[in-house]
Amino acid sequence: MAIKVGQIVIFRFPQTDLIIGKMRPALLLASLPSNQNDWLVCMISSQVHQAIPNIDNIIETTDADFSQTGLKTSSVIRLTRLAVVEETIFVGTIGEISKNRLAILKKQLSGWIEKS
């Protein structure tokens, strides 16, 4: 499977308590600079009420780039739910976000980390 930054993949997103999670979409944020095929990903959830203002990003069904995501409903891209995972656990890709949204997300993530 050829994957790239900005794509949305499906896999079992790990829980913070290390219990195996359920199948979820996640956004590929960055490929780690190693030969391990590891990726920095963030969870995507349909529970938009869980979005943390000024960090997480809500993508609405009416947004111009929504149709290319493969998502079924308005969702929150949860920059506050990050994980580093090996590419081999991805089940597949369903779509991708726009380059513009990806740039905004990266700025939001770096801004949040800088303020911490």
C-alpha positions in Angstrom: 0.0 0.0 0.0 1.5 3.3 -1.1 0.7 5.9 1.6 1.6 9.6 2.1 1.1 12.4 4.5 -2.4 13.8 4.5 -4.1 10.5 3.8 -6.7 8.9 6.1 -6.0 5.3 7.0 -8.0 2.7 9.0 -6.5 0.7 11.8 -7.0 -0.2 15.5 -6.1 3.0 17.2 -4.3 2.3 20.5 -6.0 3.4 23.8 -4.1 5.3 26.4 -4.5 2.4 28.8 -2.9 0.1 26.2 -6.1 -1.8 25.5 -6.5 -2.6 21.9 -8.9 -0.1 20.4 -11.6 -0.5 17.7 -11.1 0.2 14.0 -10.9 3.9 13.5 -9.8 6.4 10.9 -6.6 8.3 11.5 -4.7 11.1 9.7 -1.1 10.5 8.6 0.8 13.6 9.9 4.4 12.6 9.2 6.6 9.7 8.4 9.3 9.3 11.0 12.9 9.7 9.9 13.9 6.1 10.4 13.9 2.9 8.4 11.1 1.4 10.6 8.1 2.6 8.5 6.7 4.4 11.5 4.1 7.2 11.2 2.9 10.0 13.5 -0.9 9.8 13.3 -3.9 11.4 14.9 -7.3 9.9 15.6 -10.4 11.1 13.7 -13.7 10.8 15.5 -17.3 11.5 14.6 -17.8 12.8 18.2 -17.3 16.5 17.2 -18.4 17.7 20.7 -15.0 16.3 22.0 -13.0 18.8 19.9 -10.6 20.9 21.9 -10.8 24.5 20.6 -7.8 26.0 18.9 -6.1 22.5 18.7 -8.4 19.9 17.2 -10.0 20.6 13.8 -13.6 19.9 12.7 -14.2 18.9 9.1 -17.9 19.4 8.2 -19.7 17.6 5.4 -20.2 21.0 3.8 -16.4 21.7 3.6 -14.9 21.8 0.1 -12.4 19.0 0.9 -14.9 16.7 2.8 -15.8 14.5 -0.2 -12.2 13.5 -0.8 -11.8 12.3 2.8 -13.8 9.1 2.7 -15.4 10.0 6.0 -19.1 9.4 6.4 -20.1 12.3 8.6 -18.7 15.5 10.1 -15.7 14.6 12.2 -13.0 16.0 14.5 -9.4 15.6 13.6 -8.0 15.1 17.1 -4.5 16.5 17.2 -4.7 15.9 20.9 -4.9 12.1 20.3 -1.5 11.3 18.7 0.3 8.0 18.3 3.4 6.7 16.6 2.5 3.4 14.8 4.1 1.0 12.3 2.7 1.2 8.8 2.1 -2.6 8.8 -1.0 -2.2 11.1 -2.9 0.0 8.6 -5.8 -1.9 7.1 -6.2 0.5 4.2 -6.7 4.1 3.1 -10.1 5.8 2.7 -9.2 9.2 1.4 -7.2 12.4 2.2 -7.5 15.9 3.4 -6.6 19.0 1.3 -3.0 20.3 1.4 -4.4 23.6 2.8 -6.1 21.8 5.7 -2.9 19.7 6.4 -0.8 22.9 6.5 -3.3 24.4 9.0 -3.2 21.3 11.2 0.6 21.2 11.3 0.6 24.9 12.4 -2.0 24.2 15.1 0.0 21.2 16.3 3.3 23.1 16.5 1.6 26.1 18.1 0.1 23.9 20.8 3.4 22.2 21.5 5.3 25.6 21.6 2.8 26.9 24.2 3.2 23.9 26.5 
